[in-house]
Amino acid sequence: MANNKEELIQKVQNILEQVRPYLQQDGGDINFVELTEDNVVNVELTGACGTCPFSTMTLKNGVEATLKKALPEIKEVVAINL
């Protein structure tokens, strides 16, 4: 089981790396924090994303949608600092 979780974490991090340039071009960034036991991805939004009023929408419609499309086992993406 732990091996599968490590594999899933690596896949999540790879996808976040693909999304990161889009956030960075707007002055923000995203950091992976953890994958919970129930497949919720906790992230931290930094830079402009940490204070942007649209960051929740970006997180849900952009990051979460991208992750869930590639990895259907992901239940949700939560920014722990919002």
Biopython code that builds the backbone (N, CA, C, O; Angstrom):
import numpy as np
from Bio.PDB.StructureBuilder import StructureBuilder

atoms = [
    (1, "MET", "N", (0.833, -1.199, 0.000)),
    (1, "MET", "CA", (0.000, 0.000, 0.000)),
    (1, "MET", "C", (0.871, 1.253, 0.000)),
    (1, "MET", "O", (0.616, 2.182, -0.766)),
    (2, "ALA", "N", (1.880, 1.286, 0.840)),
    (2, "ALA", "CA", (2.753, 2.468, 0.931)),
    (2, "ALA", "C", (3.413, 2.762, -0.411)),
    (2, "ALA", "O", (3.585, 3.921, -0.789)),
    (3, "ASN", "N", (3.779, 1.708, -1.122)),
    (3, "ASN", "CA", (4.412, 1.879, -2.423)),
    (3, "ASN", "C", (3.474, 2.582, -3.396)),
    (3, "ASN", "O", (3.894, 3.462, -4.146)),
    (4, "ASN", "N", (2.196, 2.188, -3.380)),
    (4, "ASN", "CA", (1.217, 2.830, -4.248)),
    (4, "ASN", "C", (1.045, 4.299, -3.890)),
    (4, "ASN", "O", (0.888, 5.146, -4.769)),
    (5, "LYS", "N", (1.075, 4.596, -2.600)),
    (5, "LYS", "CA", (0.930, 5.989, -2.172)),
    (5, "LYS", "C", (2.123, 6.809, -2.645)),
    (5, "LYS", "O", (1.959, 7.932, -3.124)),
    (6, "GLU", "N", (3.312, 6.253, -2.512)),
    (6, "GLU", "CA", (4.513, 6.957, -2.976)),
    (6, "GLU", "C", (4.434, 7.214, -4.485)),
    (6, "GLU", "O", (4.805, 8.284, -4.968)),
    (7, "GLU", "N", (3.951, 6.223, -5.203)),
    (7, "GLU", "CA", (3.806, 6.344, -6.655)),
    (7, "GLU", "C", (2.790, 7.435, -6.998)),
    (7, "GLU", "O", (3.012, 8.234, -7.907)),
    (8, "LEU", "N", (1.683, 7.462, -6.268)),
    (8, "LEU", "CA", (0.641, 8.462, -6.501)),
    (8, "LEU", "C", (1.164, 9.859, -6.165)),
    (8, "LEU", "O", (0.886, 10.816, -6.887)),
    (9, "ILE", "N", (1.915, 9.979, -5.080)),
    (9, "ILE", "CA", (2.514, 11.268, -4.707)),
    (9, "ILE", "C", (3.426, 11.759, -5.827)),
    (9, "ILE", "O", (3.402, 12.938, -6.179)),
    (10, "GLN", "N", (4.221, 10.864, -6.381)),
    (10, "GLN", "CA", (5.135, 11.249, -7.464)),
    (10, "GLN", "C", (4.355, 11.741, -8.682)),
    (10, "GLN", "O", (4.742, 12.718, -9.321)),
    (11, "LYS", "N", (3.256, 11.058, -8.997)),
    (11, "LYS", "CA", (2.425, 11.470, -10.128)),
    (11, "LYS", "C", (1.794, 12.837, -9.874)),
    (11, "LYS", "O", (1.735, 13.678, -10.772)),
    (12, "VAL", "N", (1.322, 13.054, -8.646)),
    (12, "VAL", "CA", (0.739, 14.348, -8.275)),
    (12, "VAL", "C", (1.785, 15.448, -8.432)),
    (12, "VAL", "O", (1.506, 16.504, -9.000)),
    (13, "GLN", "N", (2.978, 15.195, -7.929)),
    (13, "GLN", "CA", (4.042, 16.201, -8.012)),
    (13, "GLN", "C", (4.410, 16.487, -9.465)),
    (13, "GLN", "O", (4.683, 17.635, -9.817)),
    (14, "ASN", "N", (4.421, 15.466, -10.307)),
    (14, "ASN", "CA", (4.722, 15.658, -11.725)),
    (14, "ASN", "C", (3.679, 16.560, -12.388)),
    (14, "ASN", "O", (4.026, 17.427, -13.189)),
    (15, "ILE", "N", (2.416, 16.356, -12.058)),
    (15, "ILE", "CA", (1.349, 17.174, -12.636)),
    (15, "ILE", "C", (1.443, 18.604, -12.118)),
    (15, "ILE", "O", (1.248, 19.553, -12.878)),
    (16, "LEU", "N", (1.739, 18.763, -10.835)),
    (16, "LEU", "CA", (1.900, 20.114, -10.286)),
    (16, "LEU", "C", (3.039, 20.851, -10.988)),
    (16, "LEU", "O", (2.966, 22.063, -11.193)),
    (17, "GLU", "N", (4.087, 20.120, -11.354)),
    (17, "GLU", "CA", (5.205, 20.738, -12.079)),
    (17, "GLU", "C", (4.741, 21.243, -13.448)),
    (17, "GLU", "O", (5.237, 22.256, -13.939)),
    (18, "GLN", "N", (3.792, 20.534, -14.058)),
    (18, "GLN", "CA", (3.270, 20.952, -15.361)),
    (18, "GLN", "C", (2.362, 22.174, -15.232)),
    (18, "GLN", "O", (2.295, 22.996, -16.146)),
    (19, "VAL", "N", (1.665, 22.296, -14.104)),
    (19, "VAL", "CA", (0.742, 23.410, -13.877)),
    (19, "VAL", "C", (1.494, 24.659, -13.405)),
    (19, "VAL", "O", (1.075, 25.785, -13.672)),
    (20, "ARG", "N", (2.596, 24.444, -12.710)),
    (20, "ARG", "CA", (3.358, 25.526, -12.073)),
    (20, "ARG", "C", (3.668, 26.711, -13.007)),
    (20, "ARG", "O", (3.477, 27.851, -12.582)),
    (21, "PRO", "N", (4.131, 26.511, -14.246)),
    (21, "PRO", "CA", (4.458, 27.673, -15.100)),
    (21, "PRO", "C", (3.271, 28.608, -15.336)),
    (21, "PRO", "O", (3.459, 29.816, -15.477)),
    (22, "TYR", "N", (2.066, 28.071, -15.379)),
    (22, "TYR", "CA", (0.881, 28.911, -15.587)),
    (22, "TYR", "C", (0.642, 29.808, -14.378)),
    (22, "TYR", "O", (0.229, 30.959, -14.521)),
    (23, "LEU", "N", (0.903, 29.278, -13.198)),
    (23, "LEU", "CA", (0.754, 30.072, -11.978)),
    (23, "LEU", "C", (1.883, 31.095, -11.872)),
    (23, "LEU", "O", (1.671, 32.234, -11.456)),
    (24, "GLN", "N", (3.086, 30.668, -12.254)),
    (24, "GLN", "CA", (4.247, 31.544, -12.142)),
    (24, "GLN", "C", (4.152, 32.741, -13.087)),
    (24, "GLN", "O", (4.638, 33.825, -12.764)),
    (25, "GLN", "N", (3.531, 32.552, -14.248)),
    (25, "GLN", "CA", (3.434, 33.685, -15.171)),
    (25, "GLN", "C", (2.521, 34.779, -14.623)),
    (25, "GLN", "O", (2.565, 35.920, -15.084)),
    (26, "ASP", "N", (1.697, 34.429, -13.640)),
    (26, "ASP", "CA", (0.857, 35.422, -12.966)),
    (26, "ASP", "C", (1.440, 35.823, -11.612)),
    (26, "ASP", "O", (0.771, 36.480, -10.815)),
    (27, "GLY", "N", (2.689, 35.428, -11.353)),
    (27, "GLY", "CA", (3.355, 35.839, -10.127)),
    (27, "GLY", "C", (3.092, 34.948, -8.929)),
    (27, "GLY", "O", (3.401, 35.324, -7.798)),
    (28, "GLY", "N", (2.520, 33.762, -9.162)),
    (28, "GLY", "CA", (2.222, 32.856, -8.058)),
    (28, "GLY", "C", (2.991, 31.556, -8.172)),
    (28, "GLY", "O", (3.825, 31.384, -9.061)),
    (29, "ASP", "N", (2.701, 30.656, -7.270)),
    (29, "ASP", "CA", (3.328, 29.336, -7.295)),
    (29, "ASP", "C", (2.505, 28.387, -6.439)),
    (29, "ASP", "O", (1.601, 28.801, -5.712)),
    (30, "ILE", "N", (2.832, 27.122, -6.538)),
    (30, "ILE", "CA", (2.122, 26.093, -5.769)),
    (30, "ILE", "C", (3.143, 25.101, -5.232)),
    (30, "ILE", "O", (4.086, 24.728, -5.930)),
    (31, "ASN", "N", (2.951, 24.682, -4.002)),
    (31, "ASN", "CA", (3.833, 23.697, -3.375)),
    (31, "ASN", "C", (3.008, 22.525, -2.867)),
    (31, "ASN", "O", (1.990, 22.710, -2.201)),
    (32, "PHE", "N", (3.454, 21.327, -3.185)),
    (32, "PHE", "CA", (2.828, 20.113, -2.667)),
    (32, "PHE", "C", (3.131, 20.022, -1.183)),
    (32, "PHE", "O", (4.276, 20.209, -0.770)),
    (33, "VAL", "N", (2.105, 19.733, -0.368)),
    (33, "VAL", "CA", (2.304, 19.575, 1.077)),
    (33, "VAL", "C", (2.179, 18.106, 1.459)),
    (33, "VAL", "O", (3.096, 17.526, 2.040)),
    (34, "GLU", "N", (1.019, 17.500, 1.123)),
    (34, "GLU", "CA", (0.841, 16.087, 1.469)),
    (34, "GLU", "C", (-0.319, 15.492, 0.700)),
    (34, "GLU", "O", (-1.170, 16.199, 0.161)),
    (35, "LEU", "N", (-0.325, 14.179, 0.666)),
    (35, "LEU", "CA", (-1.453, 13.404, 0.157)),
    (35, "LEU", "C", (-2.029, 12.680, 1.362)),
    (35, "LEU", "O", (-1.346, 11.869, 1.987)),
    (36, "THR", "N", (-3.277, 12.968, 1.689)),
    (36, "THR", "CA", (-3.881, 12.357, 2.875)),
    (36, "THR", "C", (-4.265, 10.905, 2.583)),
    (36, "THR", "O", (-4.221, 10.447, 1.441)),
    (37, "GLU", "N", (-4.637, 10.207, 3.636)),
    (37, "GLU", "CA", (-5.033, 8.804, 3.505)),
    (37, "GLU", "C", (-6.260, 8.640, 2.599)),
    (37, "GLU", "O", (-6.422, 7.609, 1.947)),
    (38, "ASP", "N", (-7.118, 9.662, 2.561)),
    (38, "ASP", "CA", (-8.318, 9.568, 1.722)),
    (38, "ASP", "C", (-8.144, 10.287, 0.378)),
    (38, "ASP", "O", (-9.113, 10.742, -0.230)),
    (39, "ASN", "N", (-6.882, 10.377, -0.071)),
    (39, "ASN", "CA", (-6.545, 10.903, -1.398)),
    (39, "ASN", "C", (-6.965, 12.347, -1.635)),
    (39, "ASN", "O", (-7.425, 12.710, -2.717)),
    (40, "VAL", "N", (-6.796, 13.163, -0.594)),
    (40, "VAL", "CA", (-6.957, 14.609, -0.746)),
    (40, "VAL", "C", (-5.547, 15.184, -0.835)),
    (40, "VAL", "O", (-4.690, 14.883, -0.003)),
    (41, "VAL", "N", (-5.314, 16.012, -1.848)),
    (41, "VAL", "CA", (-4.011, 16.627, -2.028)),
    (41, "VAL", "C", (-4.030, 17.995, -1.339)),
    (41, "VAL", "O", (-4.826, 18.866, -1.690)),
    (42, "ASN", "N", (-3.150, 18.171, -0.364)),
    (42, "ASN", "CA", (-2.996, 19.461, 0.301)),
    (42, "ASN", "C", (-1.833, 20.196, -0.349)),
    (42, "ASN", "O", (-0.739, 19.652, -0.504)),
    (43, "VAL", "N", (-2.095, 21.448, -0.728)),
    (43, "VAL", "CA", (-1.069, 22.273, -1.360)),
    (43, "VAL", "C", (-1.010, 23.620, -0.664)),
    (43, "VAL", "O", (-1.907, 23.994, 0.091)),
    (44, "GLU", "N", (0.054, 24.328, -0.933)),
    (44, "GLU", "CA", (0.200, 25.694, -0.426)),
    (44, "GLU", "C", (0.348, 26.602, -1.637)),
    (44, "GLU", "O", (1.204, 26.373, -2.491)),
    (45, "LEU", "N", (-0.484, 27.627, -1.709)),
    (45, "LEU", "CA", (-0.378, 28.617, -2.773)),
    (45, "LEU", "C", (0.474, 29.763, -2.264)),
    (45, "LEU", "O", (0.258, 30.262, -1.160)),
    (46, "THR", "N", (1.444, 30.182, -3.067)),
    (46, "THR", "CA", (2.364, 31.225, -2.637)),
    (46, "THR", "C", (2.403, 32.353, -3.664)),
    (46, "THR", "O", (1.808, 32.260, -4.737)),
    (47, "GLY", "N", (3.112, 33.411, -3.314)),
    (47, "GLY", "CA", (3.223, 34.562, -4.198)),
    (47, "GLY", "C", (1.865, 35.191, -4.429)),
    (47, "GLY", "O", (1.056, 35.292, -3.507)),
    (48, "ALA", "N", (1.617, 35.613, -5.647)),
    (48, "ALA", "CA", (0.347, 36.267, -5.974)),
    (48, "ALA", "C", (-0.837, 35.341, -5.729)),
    (48, "ALA", "O", (-1.927, 35.808, -5.399)),
    (49, "CYS", "N", (-0.638, 34.034, -5.887)),
    (49, "CYS", "CA", (-1.739, 33.080, -5.682)),
    (49, "CYS", "C", (-2.214, 33.064, -4.235)),
    (49, "CYS", "O", (-3.380, 32.779, -3.961)),
    (50, "GLY", "N", (-1.310, 33.369, -3.314)),
    (50, "GLY", "CA", (-1.673, 33.358, -1.904)),
    (50, "GLY", "C", (-2.631, 34.467, -1.522)),
    (50, "GLY", "O", (-3.334, 34.360, -0.517)),
    (51, "THR", "N", (-2.668, 35.538, -2.314)),
    (51, "THR", "CA", (-3.515, 36.680, -1.993)),
    (51, "THR", "C", (-4.560, 36.978, -3.061)),
    (51, "THR", "O", (-5.394, 37.865, -2.882)),
    (52, "CYS", "N", (-4.521, 36.253, -4.152)),
    (52, "CYS", "CA", (-5.436, 36.527, -5.270)),
    (52, "CYS", "C", (-6.861, 36.096, -4.939)),
    (52, "CYS", "O", (-7.068, 34.982, -4.459)),
    (53, "PRO", "N", (-7.855, 36.967, -5.190)),
    (53, "PRO", "CA", (-9.246, 36.585, -4.898)),
    (53, "PRO", "C", (-9.744, 35.440, -5.792)),
    (53, "PRO", "O", (-10.743, 34.793, -5.476)),
    (54, "PHE", "N", (-9.052, 35.194, -6.899)),
    (54, "PHE", "CA", (-9.468, 34.120, -7.809)),
    (54, "PHE", "C", (-8.712, 32.828, -7.558)),
    (54, "PHE", "O", (-8.898, 31.855, -8.290)),
    (55, "SER", "N", (-7.859, 32.797, -6.535)),
    (55, "SER", "CA", (-7.021, 31.620, -6.322)),
    (55, "SER", "C", (-7.827, 30.356, -6.044)),
    (55, "SER", "O", (-7.433, 29.270, -6.468)),
    (56, "THR", "N", (-8.946, 30.482, -5.339)),
    (56, "THR", "CA", (-9.775, 29.303, -5.075)),
    (56, "THR", "C", (-10.338, 28.760, -6.382)),
    (56, "THR", "O", (-10.379, 27.546, -6.582)),
    (57, "MET", "N", (-10.768, 29.644, -7.265)),
    (57, "MET", "CA", (-11.298, 29.228, -8.561)),
    (57, "MET", "C", (-10.190, 28.576, -9.390)),
    (57, "MET", "O", (-10.410, 27.544, -10.024)),
    (58, "THR", "N", (-9.008, 29.178, -9.383)),
    (58, "THR", "CA", (-7.865, 28.608, -10.097)),
    (58, "THR", "C", (-7.551, 27.221, -9.558)),
    (58, "THR", "O", (-7.297, 26.286, -10.318)),
    (59, "LEU", "N", (-7.571, 27.103, -8.241)),
    (59, "LEU", "CA", (-7.250, 25.834, -7.606)),
    (59, "LEU", "C", (-8.247, 24.757, -8.007)),
    (59, "LEU", "O", (-7.851, 23.655, -8.385)),
    (60, "LYS", "N", (-9.539, 25.068, -7.928)),
    (60, "LYS", "CA", (-10.576, 24.069, -8.211)),
    (60, "LYS", "C", (-10.709, 23.792, -9.711)),
    (60, "LYS", "O", (-10.721, 22.634, -10.128)),
    (61, "ASN", "N", (-10.811, 24.851, -10.521)),
    (61, "ASN", "CA", (-11.062, 24.673, -11.953)),
    (61, "ASN", "C", (-9.812, 24.335, -12.739)),
    (61, "ASN", "O", (-9.895, 23.739, -13.813)),
    (62, "GLY", "N", (-8.653, 24.709, -12.215)),
    (62, "GLY", "CA", (-7.411, 24.446, -12.926)),
    (62, "GLY", "C", (-6.666, 23.261, -12.354)),
    (62, "GLY", "O", (-6.596, 22.198, -12.971)),
    (63, "VAL", "N", (-6.117, 23.450, -11.183)),
    (63, "VAL", "CA", (-5.254, 22.436, -10.575)),
    (63, "VAL", "C", (-6.029, 21.162, -10.248)),
    (63, "VAL", "O", (-5.620, 20.069, -10.640)),
    (64, "GLU", "N", (-7.143, 21.296, -9.535)),
    (64, "GLU", "CA", (-7.910, 20.115, -9.135)),
    (64, "GLU", "C", (-8.451, 19.373, -10.357)),
    (64, "GLU", "O", (-8.370, 18.146, -10.423)),
    (65, "ALA", "N", (-8.998, 20.105, -11.317)),
    (65, "ALA", "CA", (-9.550, 19.467, -12.520)),
    (65, "ALA", "C", (-8.462, 18.713, -13.279)),
    (65, "ALA", "O", (-8.693, 17.605, -13.763)),
    (66, "THR", "N", (-7.285, 19.310, -13.381)),
    (66, "THR", "CA", (-6.170, 18.672, -14.086)),
    (66, "THR", "C", (-5.734, 17.395, -13.373)),
    (66, "THR", "O", (-5.522, 16.361, -14.007)),
    (67, "LEU", "N", (-5.602, 17.478, -12.048)),
    (67, "LEU", "CA", (-5.185, 16.304, -11.273)),
    (67, "LEU", "C", (-6.217, 15.182, -11.352)),
    (67, "LEU", "O", (-5.859, 14.021, -11.548)),
    (68, "LYS", "N", (-7.498, 15.528, -11.199)),
    (68, "LYS", "CA", (-8.546, 14.505, -11.208)),
    (68, "LYS", "C", (-8.692, 13.853, -12.580)),
    (68, "LYS", "O", (-9.019, 12.671, -12.682)),
    (69, "LYS", "N", (-8.450, 14.622, -13.616)),
    (69, "LYS", "CA", (-8.538, 14.062, -14.969)),
    (69, "LYS", "C", (-7.438, 13.017, -15.177)),
    (69, "LYS", "O", (-7.687, 11.949, -15.737)),
    (70, "ALA", "N", (-6.236, 13.329, -14.728)),
    (70, "ALA", "CA", (-5.104, 12.417, -14.897)),
    (70, "ALA", "C", (-5.111, 11.292, -13.866)),
    (70, "ALA", "O", (-4.695, 10.169, -14.153)),
    (71, "LEU", "N", (-5.590, 11.610, -12.660)),
    (71, "LEU", "CA", (-5.564, 10.658, -11.549)),
    (71, "LEU", "C", (-6.944, 10.627, -10.895)),
    (71, "LEU", "O", (-7.176, 11.322, -9.906)),
    (72, "PRO", "N", (-7.857, 9.829, -11.440)),
    (72, "PRO", "CA", (-9.238, 9.823, -10.932)),
    (72, "PRO", "C", (-9.369, 9.468, -9.452)),
    (72, "PRO", "O", (-10.390, 9.769, -8.833)),
    (73, "GLU", "N", (-8.351, 8.836, -8.885)),
    (73, "GLU", "CA", (-8.430, 8.462, -7.468)),
    (73, "GLU", "C", (-8.286, 9.673, -6.541)),
    (73, "GLU", "O", (-8.590, 9.582, -5.352)),
    (74, "ILE", "N", (-7.828, 10.800, -7.077)),
    (74, "ILE", "CA", (-7.725, 12.018, -6.261)),
    (74, "ILE", "C", (-9.129, 12.554, -6.003)),
    (74, "ILE", "O", (-9.909, 12.765, -6.932)),
    (75, "LYS", "N", (-9.440, 12.770, -4.721)),
    (75, "LYS", "CA", (-10.779, 13.217, -4.339)),
    (75, "LYS", "C", (-10.926, 14.733, -4.412)),
    (75, "LYS", "O", (-11.963, 15.243, -4.836)),
    (76, "GLU", "N", (-9.873, 15.457, -3.993)),
    (76, "GLU", "CA", (-9.976, 16.907, -3.883)),
    (76, "GLU", "C", (-8.575, 17.494, -3.754)),
    (76, "GLU", "O", (-7.636, 16.812, -3.343)),
    (77, "VAL", "N", (-8.451, 18.773, -4.113)),
    (77, "VAL", "CA", (-7.214, 19.507, -3.870)),
    (77, "VAL", "C", (-7.584, 20.676, -2.957)),
    (77, "VAL", "O", (-8.500, 21.445, -3.249)),
    (78, "VAL", "N", (-6.858, 20.794, -1.852)),
    (78, "VAL", "CA", (-7.147, 21.810, -0.847)),
    (78, "VAL", "C", (-5.901, 22.657, -0.620)),
    (78, "VAL", "O", (-4.807, 22.126, -0.429)),
    (79, "ALA", "N", (-6.073, 23.977, -0.642)),
    (79, "ALA", "CA", (-4.973, 24.882, -0.293)),
    (79, "ALA", "C", (-5.053, 25.103, 1.214)),
    (79, "ALA", "O", (-6.029, 25.659, 1.719)),
    (80, "ILE", "N", (-4.035, 24.670, 1.916)),
    (80, "ILE", "CA", (-4.053, 24.730, 3.377)),
    (80, "ILE", "C", (-3.862, 26.138, 3.900)),
    (80, "ILE", "O", (-4.103, 26.396, 5.079)),
    (81, "ASN", "N", (-3.434, 27.059, 3.042)),
    (81, "ASN", "CA", (-3.165, 28.415, 3.501)),
    (81, "ASN", "C", (-4.201, 29.422, 3.056)),
    (81, "ASN", "O", (-3.958, 30.625, 3.153)),
    (82, "LEU", "N", (-5.362, 28.971, 2.563)),
    (82, "LEU", "CA", (-6.419, 29.906, 2.167)),
    (82, "LEU", "C", (-7.478, 29.983, 3.244)),
    (82, "LEU", "O", (-8.454, 30.718, 3.099)),
]
sb = StructureBuilder()
sb.init_structure("model")
sb.init_model(0)
sb.init_chain("A")
sb.init_seg("    ")
for serial, (resi, resn, name, xyz) in enumerate(atoms, 1):
    if name == "N":
        sb.init_residue(resn, " ", resi, " ")
    sb.init_atom(name, np.array(xyz, "f"), 0.0, 1.0, " ", f" {name:<3s}", serial, name[0])
structure = sb.get_structure()
